[in-house]
Amino acid sequence: MSRVIHHRAFGLDSATAHVLARRLEDLTRSRTWSGAKPFLASRHSRDLFATEYLRHVRLAEDPAADAAGYLKTGADETDALVNMLFWRDFSASSGVRVTLRDEDNPLAKLRRLEFIGGLLPSGRQLEEILARRPVIKKVDGAAILFYAPSVSAGEVVGSPAGAWGYGLLGLKAEAPTLVEAEREALKILRAMRHLGL
């Protein structure tokens, strides 16, 4: 099911806003999105749609928003998860407050999230509230399962703490980030298809 996830950032100075724009652009280019690529407007935006979008968000929601945008997902839940982790990591590295609103998320506890310095307002880590089940990505009829670090730790011998686990076609492995796990799983899947397996 496709849906729209709204993101907002607060407390950005000029340098941090530029870092955010660059990091989001890097993320956008680093993977294939099943829906639209993430959109971001900040006070440094120059195009008319972005400036009007941010103006509307400030008038309708919160005048303190320094950056605002959205992600239109396709049927791939991985897009939503990558987006959520990007904003959590940005909040952690910059110390700013970030909010995410995903009204159609099937998990009620993930419909509205706020990160302050990378943590939830309660002081807990995001991984503590993620489901203990894998996120499943369907590619050409094959299922790739992704396991959050709190679930996958120790499943693979010698795996580092905090690594994302993934499994496909009976294989299990881990990678430092979800984006890297997705990239490696897709490489393995393409290789298996090339070999006729």
CYANA upper distance limits for C-alpha pairs under 8 A (distance plus 0.5 A):
  1 MET  CA     74 GLY  CA      7.26
  1 MET  CA     75 ALA  CA      5.23
  1 MET  CA     76 ASP  CA      8.29
  2 SER  CA     35 GLY  CA      8.15
  2 SER  CA     72 LYS  CA      7.54
  2 SER  CA     73 THR  CA      5.63
  2 SER  CA     74 GLY  CA      5.02
  2 SER  CA     75 ALA  CA      5.55
  2 SER  CA     76 ASP  CA      8.28
  3 ARG  CA     72 LYS  CA      6.29
  3 ARG  CA     73 THR  CA      5.94
  3 ARG  CA     74 GLY  CA      7.65
  3 ARG  CA    102 ASP  CA      8.33
  3 ARG  CA    104 ASP  CA      6.99
  4 VAL  CA     70 TYR  CA      7.05
  4 VAL  CA     71 LEU  CA      6.09
  4 VAL  CA     72 LYS  CA      5.00
  4 VAL  CA     73 THR  CA      6.76
  4 VAL  CA    102 ASP  CA      7.17
  4 VAL  CA    104 ASP  CA      8.42
  5 ILE  CA     70 TYR  CA      5.86
  5 ILE  CA     71 LEU  CA      5.67
  5 ILE  CA     72 LYS  CA      7.05
  5 ILE  CA     73 THR  CA      8.25
  5 ILE  CA     80 ALA  CA      8.10
  5 ILE  CA    100 LEU  CA      7.38
  5 ILE  CA    101 ARG  CA      6.22
  5 ILE  CA    102 ASP  CA      5.13
  5 ILE  CA    103 GLU  CA      8.10
  6 HIS  CA     68 ALA  CA      8.05
  6 HIS  CA     69 GLY  CA      6.37
  6 HIS  CA     70 TYR  CA      4.78
  6 HIS  CA     71 LEU  CA      7.10
  6 HIS  CA    100 LEU  CA      6.10
  6 HIS  CA    101 ARG  CA      5.55
  6 HIS  CA    102 ASP  CA      7.01
  7 HIS  CA     68 ALA  CA      6.21
  7 HIS  CA     69 GLY  CA      5.86
  7 HIS  CA     70 TYR  CA      6.19
  7 HIS  CA     98 VAL  CA      7.65
  7 HIS  CA     99 THR  CA      6.17
  7 HIS  CA    100 LEU  CA      5.06
  7 HIS  CA    101 ARG  CA      7.00
  8 ARG  CA     65 ALA  CA      6.87
  8 ARG  CA     66 ASP  CA      8.08
  8 ARG  CA     67 ALA  CA      6.18
  8 ARG  CA     68 ALA  CA      4.89
  8 ARG  CA     69 GLY  CA      7.06
  8 ARG  CA     98 VAL  CA      6.10
  8 ARG  CA     99 THR  CA      5.69
  8 ARG  CA    100 LEU  CA      7.09
  9 ALA  CA     65 ALA  CA      6.45
  9 ALA  CA     66 ASP  CA      6.31
  9 ALA  CA     67 ALA  CA      5.57
  9 ALA  CA     68 ALA  CA      6.90
  9 ALA  CA     96 VAL  CA      7.57
  9 ALA  CA     97 ARG  CA      6.41
  9 ALA  CA     98 VAL  CA      4.98
  9 ALA  CA     99 THR  CA      7.07
 10 PHE  CA     64 ALA  CA      6.88
 10 PHE  CA     65 ALA  CA      5.61
 10 PHE  CA     66 ASP  CA      5.74
 10 PHE  CA     67 ALA  CA      7.45
 10 PHE  CA     96 VAL  CA      6.68
 10 PHE  CA     97 ARG  CA      5.77
 10 PHE  CA     98 VAL  CA      6.78
 11 GLY  CA     64 ALA  CA      8.33
 11 GLY  CA     65 ALA  CA      8.32
 11 GLY  CA     66 ASP  CA      7.16
 11 GLY  CA     96 VAL  CA      6.17
 11 GLY  CA     97 ARG  CA      7.26
 12 LEU  CA     16 THR  CA      6.09
 12 LEU  CA     17 ALA  CA      6.18
 12 LEU  CA     66 ASP  CA      6.54
 12 LEU  CA     67 ALA  CA      8.38
 12 LEU  CA     96 VAL  CA      7.26
 13 ASP  CA     17 ALA  CA      6.65
 14 SER  CA     18 HIS  CA      6.92
 15 ALA  CA     19 VAL  CA      6.82
 16 THR  CA     20 LEU  CA      6.59
 16 THR  CA     94 SER  CA      7.64
 17 ALA  CA     21 ALA  CA      6.78
 17 ALA  CA     42 SER  CA      7.74
 17 ALA  CA     44 HIS  CA      8.27
 17 ALA  CA     67 ALA  CA      8.22
 18 HIS  CA     22 ARG  CA      6.72
 19 VAL  CA     23 ARG  CA      6.57
 20 LEU  CA     24 LEU  CA      6.55
 20 LEU  CA     90 PHE  CA      7.92
 21 ALA  CA     25 GLU  CA      6.64
 21 ALA  CA     40 LEU  CA      8.05
 22 ARG  CA     26 ASP  CA      6.68
 23 ARG  CA     27 LEU  CA      6.67
 24 LEU  CA     28 THR  CA      6.53
 24 LEU  CA     38 PRO  CA      8.23
 25 GLU  CA     29 ARG  CA      6.81
 26 ASP  CA     30 SER  CA      6.60
 27 LEU  CA     31 ARG  CA      7.49
 28 THR  CA     32 THR  CA      8.42
 28 THR  CA     33 TRP  CA      8.48
 28 THR  CA     37 LYS  CA      6.70
 28 THR  CA     38 PRO  CA      7.39
 31 ARG  CA    179 VAL  CA      8.04
 31 ARG  CA    183 ARG  CA      8.20
 33 TRP  CA     37 LYS  CA      6.75
 33 TRP  CA     73 THR  CA      8.24
 33 TRP  CA     74 GLY  CA      8.24
 33 TRP  CA     79 ASP  CA      6.93
 34 SER  CA     73 THR  CA      6.94
 34 SER  CA     74 GLY  CA      5.23
 34 SER  CA     75 ALA  CA      7.32
 34 SER  CA     76 ASP  CA      6.54
 34 SER  CA     79 ASP  CA      7.59
 35 GLY  CA     72 LYS  CA      6.19
 35 GLY  CA     73 THR  CA      4.90
 35 GLY  CA     74 GLY  CA      4.47
 35 GLY  CA     75 ALA  CA      8.09
 35 GLY  CA     79 ASP  CA      8.47
 36 ALA  CA     71 LEU  CA      7.15
 36 ALA  CA     72 LYS  CA      5.79
 36 ALA  CA     73 THR  CA      6.84
 36 ALA  CA     74 GLY  CA      8.00
 37 LYS  CA     71 LEU  CA      6.96
 37 LYS  CA     72 LYS  CA      7.77
 38 PRO  CA     69 GLY  CA      7.88
 38 PRO  CA     70 TYR  CA      6.44
 38 PRO  CA     71 LEU  CA      5.02
 38 PRO  CA     72 LYS  CA      7.73
 39 PHE  CA     69 GLY  CA      5.64
 39 PHE  CA     70 TYR  CA      5.88
 39 PHE  CA     71 LEU  CA      6.77
 40 LEU  CA     50 ALA  CA      7.87
 40 LEU  CA     67 ALA  CA      7.32
 40 LEU  CA     68 ALA  CA      6.18
 40 LEU  CA     69 GLY  CA      4.75
 40 LEU  CA     70 TYR  CA      7.31
 41 ALA  CA     45 SER  CA      6.31
 41 ALA  CA     50 ALA  CA      5.33
 41 ALA  CA     51 THR  CA      7.10
 41 ALA  CA     53 TYR  CA      7.46
 41 ALA  CA     54 LEU  CA      6.39
 41 ALA  CA     67 ALA  CA      6.04
 41 ALA  CA     68 ALA  CA      5.85
 41 ALA  CA     69 GLY  CA      6.38
 42 SER  CA     50 ALA  CA      7.88
 42 SER  CA     51 THR  CA      7.81
 42 SER  CA     54 LEU  CA      7.07
 42 SER  CA     66 ASP  CA      6.40
 42 SER  CA     67 ALA  CA      4.72
 42 SER  CA     68 ALA  CA      7.00
 43 ARG  CA     51 THR  CA      7.64
 43 ARG  CA     54 LEU  CA      8.07
 43 ARG  CA     66 ASP  CA      7.00
 43 ARG  CA     67 ALA  CA      7.46
 45 SER  CA     50 ALA  CA      6.57
 45 SER  CA     51 THR  CA      6.56
 46 ARG  CA     50 ALA  CA      7.68
 46 ARG  CA     51 THR  CA      7.23
 47 ASP  CA     51 THR  CA      6.87
 48 LEU  CA     52 GLU  CA      6.55
 49 PHE  CA     53 TYR  CA      6.39
 50 ALA  CA     54 LEU  CA      6.72
 51 THR  CA     55 ARG  CA      6.64
 52 GLU  CA     56 HIS  CA      6.55
 53 TYR  CA     57 VAL  CA      6.77
 53 TYR  CA     68 ALA  CA      8.39
 54 LEU  CA     58 ARG  CA      6.66
 54 LEU  CA     65 ALA  CA      8.47
 54 LEU  CA     67 ALA  CA      7.45
 54 LEU  CA     68 ALA  CA      6.58
 55 ARG  CA     59 LEU  CA      6.74
 56 HIS  CA     60 ALA  CA      6.39
 57 VAL  CA     61 GLU  CA      5.83
 57 VAL  CA     62 ASP  CA      7.06
 57 VAL  CA     63 PRO  CA      8.06
 57 VAL  CA     65 ALA  CA      8.02
 57 VAL  CA     68 ALA  CA      7.73
 58 ARG  CA     62 ASP  CA      5.28
 58 ARG  CA     63 PRO  CA      4.57
 58 ARG  CA     64 ALA  CA      7.32
 58 ARG  CA     65 ALA  CA      6.61
 59 LEU  CA     63 PRO  CA      6.63
 71 LEU  CA     80 ALA  CA      8.46
 71 LEU  CA     83 ASN  CA      8.31
 73 THR  CA     77 GLU  CA      8.25
 73 THR  CA     79 ASP  CA      6.72
 73 THR  CA     80 ALA  CA      7.21
 74 GLY  CA     79 ASP  CA      8.24
 76 ASP  CA     80 ALA  CA      8.19
 76 ASP  CA    137 LYS  CA      6.83
 76 ASP  CA    138 LYS  CA      8.23
 77 GLU  CA     81 LEU  CA      6.97
 77 GLU  CA    135 VAL  CA      7.68
 77 GLU  CA    136 ILE  CA      7.98
 77 GLU  CA    137 LYS  CA      7.42
 78 THR  CA     82 VAL  CA      6.50
 78 THR  CA    135 VAL  CA      7.72
 78 THR  CA    136 ILE  CA      8.33
 78 THR  CA    137 LYS  CA      7.13
 79 ASP  CA     83 ASN  CA      6.62
 80 ALA  CA     84 MET  CA      6.65
 81 LEU  CA     85 LEU  CA      6.68
 82 VAL  CA     86 PHE  CA      6.54
 82 VAL  CA    178 LEU  CA      7.32
 82 VAL  CA    179 VAL  CA      7.37
 83 ASN  CA     87 TRP  CA      6.92
 84 MET  CA     88 ARG  CA      6.76
 84 MET  CA    100 LEU  CA      8.09
 85 LEU  CA     89 ASP  CA      6.48
 86 PHE  CA     90 PHE  CA      6.59
 87 TRP  CA     91 SER  CA      6.57
 87 TRP  CA     98 VAL  CA      7.37
 88 ARG  CA     92 ALA  CA      6.73
 88 ARG  CA     98 VAL  CA      8.10
 88 ARG  CA    115 PHE  CA      6.67
 88 ARG  CA    118 GLY  CA      5.52
 88 ARG  CA    119 LEU  CA      7.96
 88 ARG  CA    126 LEU  CA      8.49
 89 ASP  CA     93 SER  CA      6.65
 89 ASP  CA    118 GLY  CA      6.51
 90 PHE  CA     94 SER  CA      6.47
 90 PHE  CA     95 GLY  CA      8.40
 90 PHE  CA     96 VAL  CA      8.46
 90 PHE  CA    118 GLY  CA      7.78
 91 SER  CA     95 GLY  CA      5.73
 91 SER  CA     96 VAL  CA      5.61
 91 SER  CA     97 ARG  CA      6.67
 91 SER  CA     98 VAL  CA      6.79
 91 SER  CA    115 PHE  CA      6.84
 91 SER  CA    116 ILE  CA      6.70
 91 SER  CA    117 GLY  CA      5.45
 91 SER  CA    118 GLY  CA      5.20
 92 ALA  CA     96 VAL  CA      8.02
 92 ALA  CA    116 ILE  CA      7.80
 92 ALA  CA    117 GLY  CA      4.76
 92 ALA  CA    118 GLY  CA      4.13
 92 ALA  CA    119 LEU  CA      7.74
 93 SER  CA    117 GLY  CA      7.63
 93 SER  CA    118 GLY  CA      7.92
 94 SER  CA    117 GLY  CA      7.46
 95 GLY  CA    116 ILE  CA      6.98
 95 GLY  CA    117 GLY  CA      4.56
 95 GLY  CA    118 GLY  CA      7.61
 96 VAL  CA    115 PHE  CA      8.49
 96 VAL  CA    116 ILE  CA      6.46
 96 VAL  CA    117 GLY  CA      6.33
 97 ARG  CA    114 GLU  CA      7.60
 97 ARG  CA    115 PHE  CA      6.09
 97 ARG  CA    116 ILE  CA      4.98
 97 ARG  CA    117 GLY  CA      7.18
 98 VAL  CA    114 GLU  CA      6.15
 98 VAL  CA    115 PHE  CA      5.68
 98 VAL  CA    116 ILE  CA      7.09
 99 THR  CA    112 ARG  CA      7.86
 99 THR  CA    113 LEU  CA      6.14
 99 THR  CA    114 GLU  CA      4.84
 99 THR  CA    115 PHE  CA      6.90
100 LEU  CA    111 ARG  CA      8.20
100 LEU  CA    112 ARG  CA      6.20
100 LEU  CA    113 LEU  CA      5.57
100 LEU  CA    114 GLU  CA      6.85
101 ARG  CA    111 ARG  CA      6.19
101 ARG  CA    112 ARG  CA      5.16
101 ARG  CA    113 LEU  CA      7.08
102 ASP  CA    110 LEU  CA      7.69
102 ASP  CA    111 ARG  CA      5.03
102 ASP  CA    112 ARG  CA      6.72
103 GLU  CA    111 ARG  CA      5.65
103 GLU  CA    112 ARG  CA      7.90
104 ASP  CA    111 ARG  CA      7.50
105 ASN  CA    110 LEU  CA      7.07
105 ASN  CA    111 ARG  CA      6.02
107 LEU  CA    111 ARG  CA      7.36
109 LYS  CA    129 ILE  CA      8.30
113 LEU  CA    120 LEU  CA      7.93
114 GLU  CA    120 LEU  CA      6.34
114 GLU  CA    121 PRO  CA      7.17
115 PHE  CA    119 LEU  CA      5.57
115 PHE  CA    120 LEU  CA      5.33
115 PHE  CA    121 PRO  CA      7.05
116 ILE  CA    120 LEU  CA      6.86
116 ILE  CA    121 PRO  CA      7.07
118 GLY  CA    125 GLN  CA      8.24
119 LEU  CA    123 GLY  CA      5.99
119 LEU  CA    124 ARG  CA      6.35
119 LEU  CA    125 GLN  CA      5.91
119 LEU  CA    126 LEU  CA      7.42
120 LEU  CA    124 ARG  CA      5.93
120 LEU  CA    125 GLN  CA      6.81
120 LEU  CA    126 LEU  CA      7.23
124 ARG  CA    128 GLU  CA      7.28
125 GLN  CA    129 ILE  CA      8.03
126 LEU  CA    130 LEU  CA      6.98
127 GLU  CA    148 ALA  CA      7.30
127 GLU  CA    149 PRO  CA      7.58
127 GLU  CA    150 SER  CA      6.61
128 GLU  CA    150 SER  CA      7.64
130 LEU  CA    148 ALA  CA      8.03
132 ARG  CA    147 TYR  CA      8.43
132 ARG  CA    148 ALA  CA      8.19
132 ARG  CA    150 SER  CA      8.40
132 ARG  CA    151 VAL  CA      6.46
133 ARG  CA    147 TYR  CA      7.67
133 ARG  CA    151 VAL  CA      8.34
134 PRO  CA    145 LEU  CA      6.14
134 PRO  CA    146 PHE  CA      5.71
134 PRO  CA    147 TYR  CA      5.29
134 PRO  CA    148 ALA  CA      7.76
135 VAL  CA    145 LEU  CA      6.18
135 VAL  CA    146 PHE  CA      5.59
135 VAL  CA    147 TYR  CA      7.11
136 ILE  CA    143 ALA  CA      6.78
136 ILE  CA    144 ILE  CA      6.17
136 ILE  CA    145 LEU  CA      5.15
136 ILE  CA    146 PHE  CA      6.87
137 LYS  CA    143 ALA  CA      6.20
137 LYS  CA    144 ILE  CA      5.62
137 LYS  CA    145 LEU  CA      6.94
137 LYS  CA    146 PHE  CA      8.42
138 LYS  CA    142 ALA  CA      6.10
138 LYS  CA    143 ALA  CA      5.11
138 LYS  CA    144 ILE  CA      6.81
139 VAL  CA    143 ALA  CA      6.86
139 VAL  CA    144 ILE  CA      7.98
142 ALA  CA    168 LEU  CA      8.14
142 ALA  CA    169 LEU  CA      8.20
143 ALA  CA    168 LEU  CA      6.87
143 ALA  CA    169 LEU  CA      8.37
144 ILE  CA    166 TYR  CA      7.36
144 ILE  CA    167 GLY  CA      6.28
144 ILE  CA    168 LEU  CA      5.40
144 ILE  CA    185 ALA  CA      7.67
145 LEU  CA    166 TYR  CA      5.81
145 LEU  CA    167 GLY  CA      5.60
145 LEU  CA    168 LEU  CA      7.01
146 PHE  CA    164 TRP  CA      7.44
146 PHE  CA    165 GLY  CA      6.17
146 PHE  CA    166 TYR  CA      4.89
146 PHE  CA    167 GLY  CA      7.19
146 PHE  CA    178 LEU  CA      8.31
146 PHE  CA    181 ALA  CA      8.24
146 PHE  CA    182 GLU  CA      8.48
147 TYR  CA    151 VAL  CA      6.42
147 TYR  CA    152 SER  CA      6.03
147 TYR  CA    164 TRP  CA      6.29
147 TYR  CA    165 GLY  CA      5.26
147 TYR  CA    166 TYR  CA      6.46
148 ALA  CA    152 SER  CA      6.63
148 ALA  CA    163 ALA  CA      8.20
148 ALA  CA    164 TRP  CA      5.90
148 ALA  CA    165 GLY  CA      7.19
149 PRO  CA    153 ALA  CA      6.15
149 PRO  CA    161 ALA  CA      7.52
149 PRO  CA    162 GLY  CA      5.16
149 PRO  CA    163 ALA  CA      5.69
149 PRO  CA    164 TRP  CA      5.55
149 PRO  CA    165 GLY  CA      7.47
150 SER  CA    162 GLY  CA      7.56
152 SER  CA    156 VAL  CA      8.24
152 SER  CA    163 ALA  CA      7.84
152 SER  CA    164 TRP  CA      7.10
152 SER  CA    165 GLY  CA      5.83
153 ALA  CA    159 SER  CA      7.23
153 ALA  CA    160 PRO  CA      7.69
153 ALA  CA    161 ALA  CA      6.14
153 ALA  CA    162 GLY  CA      7.25
153 ALA  CA    163 ALA  CA      7.36
153 ALA  CA    165 GLY  CA      8.37
154 GLY  CA    158 GLY  CA      7.81
154 GLY  CA    159 SER  CA      6.50
154 GLY  CA    160 PRO  CA      8.38
154 GLY  CA    161 ALA  CA      8.14
155 GLU  CA    159 SER  CA      7.89
156 VAL  CA    172 LYS  CA      7.78
156 VAL  CA    173 ALA  CA      7.06
156 VAL  CA    174 GLU  CA      7.84
159 SER  CA    163 ALA  CA      7.60
159 SER  CA    174 GLU  CA      7.49
162 GLY  CA    176 PRO  CA      7.58
163 ALA  CA    174 GLU  CA      6.47
163 ALA  CA    175 ALA  CA      5.98
163 ALA  CA    176 PRO  CA      5.08
163 ALA  CA    177 THR  CA      6.89
164 TRP  CA    174 GLU  CA      5.87
164 TRP  CA    175 ALA  CA      5.86
164 TRP  CA    176 PRO  CA      6.51
164 TRP  CA    177 THR  CA      6.29
164 TRP  CA    178 LEU  CA      6.27
164 TRP  CA    181 ALA  CA      6.99
165 GLY  CA    172 LYS  CA      7.69
165 GLY  CA    173 ALA  CA      6.29
165 GLY  CA    174 GLU  CA      4.71
165 GLY  CA    175 ALA  CA      7.04
165 GLY  CA    181 ALA  CA      7.59
166 TYR  CA    172 LYS  CA      6.30
166 TYR  CA    173 ALA  CA      6.09
166 TYR  CA    174 GLU  CA      6.42
166 TYR  CA    181 ALA  CA      6.92
166 TYR  CA    182 GLU  CA      8.35
166 TYR  CA    185 ALA  CA      7.59
167 GLY  CA    171 LEU  CA      5.85
167 GLY  CA    172 LYS  CA      4.86
167 GLY  CA    173 ALA  CA      6.95
167 GLY  CA    185 ALA  CA      8.09
168 LEU  CA    172 LYS  CA      7.28
168 LEU  CA    185 ALA  CA      7.75
168 LEU  CA    189 LEU  CA      8.21
174 GLU  CA    181 ALA  CA      7.00
175 ALA  CA    180 GLU  CA      6.44
175 ALA  CA    181 ALA  CA      5.45
176 PRO  CA    180 GLU  CA      7.28
176 PRO  CA    181 ALA  CA      7.85
177 THR  CA    181 ALA  CA      6.66
178 LEU  CA    182 GLU  CA      6.55
179 VAL  CA    183 ARG  CA      6.65
180 GLU  CA    184 GLU  CA      6.58
181 ALA  CA    185 ALA  CA      6.53
182 GLU  CA    186 LEU  CA      6.64
183 ARG  CA    187 LYS  CA      6.81
184 GLU  CA    188 ILE  CA      6.73
185 ALA  CA    189 LEU  CA      6.62
186 LEU  CA    190 ARG  CA      6.61
187 LYS  CA    191 ALA  CA      6.67
188 ILE  CA    192 MET  CA      6.62
189 LEU  CA    193 ARG  CA      6.65
190 ARG  CA    194 HIS  CA      6.59
191 ALA  CA    195 LEU  CA      6.74
192 MET  CA    196 GLY  CA      6.71
192 MET  CA    197 LEU  CA      5.64
193 ARG  CA    197 LEU  CA      6.09
